[in-house]
């Protein structure tokens, strides 16, 4: 089986799992230039959107890919997830959490378990060749006191220092898997935190160049108008649309696509419309002229021309009514 066929088969399995859990999805299997393979949303599962990227080897998720995924996550209230089969020369361990360039990485089996809620996944993660767990410090302290152990006595039983037990109880340090197992055996209490996929990712804004400047002057003008209305934007290089934004005041999401009447633009526009539908997002299409606008009278999209953009500058508030329709 060729590499492309293996990737498509793996993605088909993920799509099957998501559909089985009633997620609305957009799938990209053909355009390698996009930073995502699947965008999925199920409001009953979480208010956050899952942005899935598949790599056979998760080490292929480098900083450039991660940067685009993180920017997209910021703009659409999403969680980026890499799904893969291996890391370095070893297969991923099921029910273990990996990270690459700040992005959560999982085996297909782990991902399926998390979206289906078929079982609770302990927060066990791989780091520098070892396995570590998130200990609930308050539970540990209460269990130790209930058992009548001092920190020093408990430390001696599990083979760590008193200071380490103190750090566990104050959520200052994670435990190795071996130590966590010993703690639970000695105290006869579950102490390991449960891993929740949509609660474990925070956008590291300080580390990401949001890159809001674009070369297209009309697109820049539109972004300035929308910023005056409270929108925050990110510039995306590896998506079918150029810009994504959100307005935290009214919880509005917005995608912006510049259309130049190229074959690629039509393909990109169609998938952008699908993404907007799944997200419940608005989409603005910036057309070259009135003739192009007439060709693009799509449902659930707002097509504007340069002349209309000039009118918007004079009365930007009225434009919010157009978006809200």
C-alpha positions in Angstrom: 0.0 0.0 0.0 1.4 3.4 -1.0 2.0 6.2 1.6 -1.0 8.2 0.3 -3.3 5.2 0.5 -2.1 4.5 4.1 -2.8 8.1 5.1 -6.3 8.0 3.5 -7.1 4.8 5.2 -6.0 6.2 8.6 -8.1 9.3 8.0 -11.1 7.3 7.0 -10.9 5.4 10.3 -10.8 8.7 12.2 -13.7 10.1 10.2 -15.7 7.0 10.9 -15.0 7.4 14.6 -16.0 11.1 14.6 -19.2 10.4 12.6 -20.1 7.6 15.0 -20.0 10.2 17.8 -22.2 12.6 15.8 -19.5 15.2 15.0 -20.0 17.5 12.1 -16.8 17.3 10.0 -14.9 18.8 7.1 -12.3 16.5 5.6 -9.2 17.4 3.6 -7.4 14.5 2.1 -6.1 16.0 -1.2 -4.6 19.4 -0.4 -1.3 18.9 1.3 -0.9 22.7 1.5 -3.6 22.9 4.2 -2.4 22.6 7.8 -5.4 20.3 8.8 -6.9 17.0 7.7 -10.1 17.2 9.7 -12.1 19.9 11.4 -14.8 18.5 13.7 -17.4 19.9 16.0 -20.0 18.5 18.3 -21.5 21.0 20.7 -22.7 18.2 23.1 -19.0 17.0 23.4 -17.5 20.4 23.8 -17.8 24.0 22.8 -14.4 23.7 21.3 -13.6 22.6 17.8 -11.2 19.7 17.1 -8.5 20.4 14.5 -7.0 17.1 13.5 -3.7 16.6 11.6 -2.5 13.1 10.8 1.2 12.1 10.5 2.4 8.5 10.4 5.3 9.7 12.6 4.4 12.5 14.9 7.9 13.8 14.8 6.9 15.3 11.4 4.8 17.9 13.3 7.4 20.6 13.3 7.2 24.2 14.5 5.9 25.6 11.2 2.9 23.1 11.2 2.3 23.7 14.9 2.3 27.4 14.4 -0.5 27.3 11.9 -2.5 24.8 14.0 -2.2 27.0 17.0 -3.2 30.2 15.2 -6.2 28.4 13.7 -7.1 27.1 17.2 -7.0 30.6 18.6 -9.2 32.1 15.9 -12.0 29.4 16.0 -11.8 28.4 19.7 -10.3 25.0 18.8 -8.0 22.3 20.1 -5.3 21.1 17.7 -4.6 17.3 17.8 -2.0 15.3 16.0 -2.9 11.7 15.4 -0.1 9.3 14.5 1.3 5.8 14.6 4.9 6.2 15.8 7.5 8.5 17.4 11.1 8.1 16.4 11.3 4.4 15.7 8.7 3.2 18.2 5.0 2.8 18.0 2.9 5.2 20.1 1.6 3.7 23.4 -2.1 3.6 23.6 -3.6 5.8 26.3 -0.4 7.8 26.7 -0.4 11.5 25.8 2.4 12.8 23.6 3.2 16.4 22.6 5.1 17.8 19.6 5.8 21.5 19.4 3.2 22.2 22.0 0.5 20.1 20.2 -1.2 17.1 21.8 -0.4 13.9 19.9 -2.3 10.6 20.3 -2.6 7.2 18.8 -5.8 6.5 16.9 -7.0 4.2 19.7 -6.4 6.9 22.3 -8.2 9.5 20.2 -11.2 7.3 19.8 -11.5 6.6 23.5 -11.4 10.3 24.3 -14.1 11.4 21.8 -16.3 8.4 22.7 -15.9 8.8 26.5 -15.8 5.0 26.5 -13.4 5.1 29.5 -11.6 7.7 31.6 -8.0 8.2 30.4 -5.5 8.8 33.2 -3.2 11.8 32.4 -0.1 9.7 31.6 2.3 11.5 29.2 5.6 10.7 27.6 8.5 13.0 28.3 12.2 12.6 27.5 11.9 8.8 27.2 9.9 8.3 30.4 6.2 8.1 31.4 4.9 10.7 33.8 1.5 11.3 35.4 -0.5 14.3 36.7 -1.2 13.7 40.4 -4.1 15.5 42.1 -2.2 17.2 44.9 -5.2 17.8 47.2 -6.3 14.1 46.9 -2.8 13.0 47.7 -2.6 15.2 50.8 -6.0 14.0 52.1 -5.2 10.4 51.4 -1.9 10.6 53.2 -3.4 12.3 56.3 -6.3 9.8 56.3 -3.7 7.0 56.3 -1.8 8.7 59.2 1.5 9.0 57.3 3.8 12.0 57.6 5.4 13.2 54.3 8.6 11.6 55.3 7.0 8.2 56.0 5.1 8.2 52.7 8.3 9.2 50.9 10.2 6.3 52.4 7.5 3.8 51.3 7.5 4.9 47.7 11.2 5.7 47.3 11.3 9.4 46.9 12.2 12.4 49.1 10.0 14.2 51.6 10.4 17.4 49.4 9.1 15.4 46.4 5.9 14.5 48.3 5.5 18.1 49.3 5.9 19.1 45.6 3.3 16.5 44.5 0.8 17.8 47.1 1.3 21.4 45.9 1.0 20.5 42.2 4.5 21.6 41.6 5.8 18.4 40.2 4.5 15.4 38.2 5.3 11.9 39.2 6.8 9.1 37.2 4.4 6.3 36.4 6.1 3.9 38.7 5.9 6.3 41.7 2.3 7.1 41.0 1.4 3.4 41.0 3.2 2.9 44.3 1.4 5.9 45.8 -2.0 4.5 44.8 -1.1 1.1 46.2 0.2 2.4 49.5 -2.8 4.8 50.0 -5.4 2.7 48.3 -6.8 5.8 46.6 -7.0 6.9 43.0 -4.7 9.9 42.7 -4.0 10.4 39.0 -5.8 13.2 37.2 -8.1 12.3 34.3 -7.1 13.6 30.9 -9.7 15.8 29.1 -8.9 16.5 25.5 -10.6 19.9 25.2 -9.4 21.2 28.6 -5.7 20.6 28.3 -4.7 23.0 25.6 -4.1 26.8 26.0 -3.0 28.9 23.1 0.6 30.2 23.9 0.0 33.6 22.4 3.3 35.0 23.6 5.2 32.4 21.5 3.1 32.8 18.3 3.5 35.5 15.6 -0.1 36.2 14.8 1.0 37.7 11.5 -2.0 39.9 10.8 -0.3 41.9 8.0 -1.3 40.8 4.5 0.0 41.9 1.1 -3.5 42.5 -0.4 -4.4 46.2 0.3 -8.2 45.4 0.1 -7.9 42.6 2.5 -5.9 44.8 4.9 -8.6 47.5 4.6 -11.3 45.0 5.5 -9.4 43.7 8.5 -8.9 47.3 9.8 -12.7 47.9 9.5 -13.4 44.6 11.3 -10.9 45.4 14.0 -12.7 48.6 14.7 -15.8 46.5 15.4 -14.0 44.3 18.0 -12.6 41.5 15.9 -9.2 39.9 16.5 -7.5 38.3 13.5 -4.8 35.9 12.5 -3.2 35.5 9.1 -3.1 31.9 7.9 -0.8 30.7 5.2 -1.9 27.0 5.1 -5.7 27.2 5.0 -8.2 27.7 2.2 -9.0 31.2 3.5 -6.5 33.9 4.2 -7.8 35.3 7.5 -9.7 34.0 10.5 -11.1 36.2 13.3 -13.3 36.2 16.4 -15.2 38.8 18.4 -15.2 37.8 22.0 -17.9 40.4 22.9 -20.6 38.7 20.8 -18.9 35.3 20.3 -18.8 35.7 16.6 -16.4 33.8 14.4 -15.4 35.2 10.9 -13.5 33.7 8.0 -12.3 36.0 5.1 -11.5 34.7 1.7 -10.1 36.8 -1.2 -11.3 35.5 -4.5 -9.3 36.1 -7.7 -11.2 33.8 -10.2 -8.6 31.1 -10.2 -9.4 27.4 -10.3 -7.6 27.0 -7.0 -9.6 29.8 -5.4 -12.9 28.1 -6.3 -11.7 24.8 -4.6 -10.6 26.8 -1.6 -13.8 28.7 -1.4 -15.9 25.6 -1.5 -14.0 24.0 1.4 -14.0 27.4 3.3 -17.8 27.4 3.0 -18.0 23.8 4.5 -15.7 24.9 7.4 -17.9 27.9 8.1 -21.0 25.7 8.1 -19.5 23.3 10.6 -18.2 26.1 12.8 -21.4 28.1 12.6 -19.2 30.9 11.4 -19.7 33.8 9.1 -17.6 34.1 6.0 -16.8 37.1 3.9 -15.7 36.7 0.3 -13.7 39.7 -1.1 -14.5 39.8 -4.8 -12.6 41.8 -7.5 -15.7 43.5 -9.0 -19.5 43.3 -9.3 -19.3 40.7 -12.1 -17.4 38.3 -9.9 -19.8 39.0 -7.0 -22.7 37.9 -9.1 -20.9 34.6 -9.8 -20.4 34.1 -6.0 -23.8 34.6 -4.5 -23.5 31.6 -2.2 -25.8 31.0 0.6 -24.4 31.8 4.0 -21.6 34.0 2.6 -21.3 37.7 2.3 -19.6 38.8 -0.9 -18.3 42.4 -1.1 -16.5 44.4 -3.7 -13.9 47.2 -3.4 -16.6 49.8 -3.9 -18.7 48.3 -1.1 -15.6 48.2 1.1 -15.2 52.0 0.7 -18.8 52.4 1.8 -18.1 50.2 4.8 -15.3 52.5 5.9 -17.8 55.3 6.2 -20.3 53.4 8.3 -18.7 50.2 9.8 -21.4 49.7 12.4 -24.0 49.0 9.8 -21.8 46.2 8.5 -22.4 44.2 11.7 -26.0 43.9 10.8 -25.0 42.3 7.5 -22.8 39.8 9.3 -25.5 38.9 11.8 -28.1 38.0 9.1 
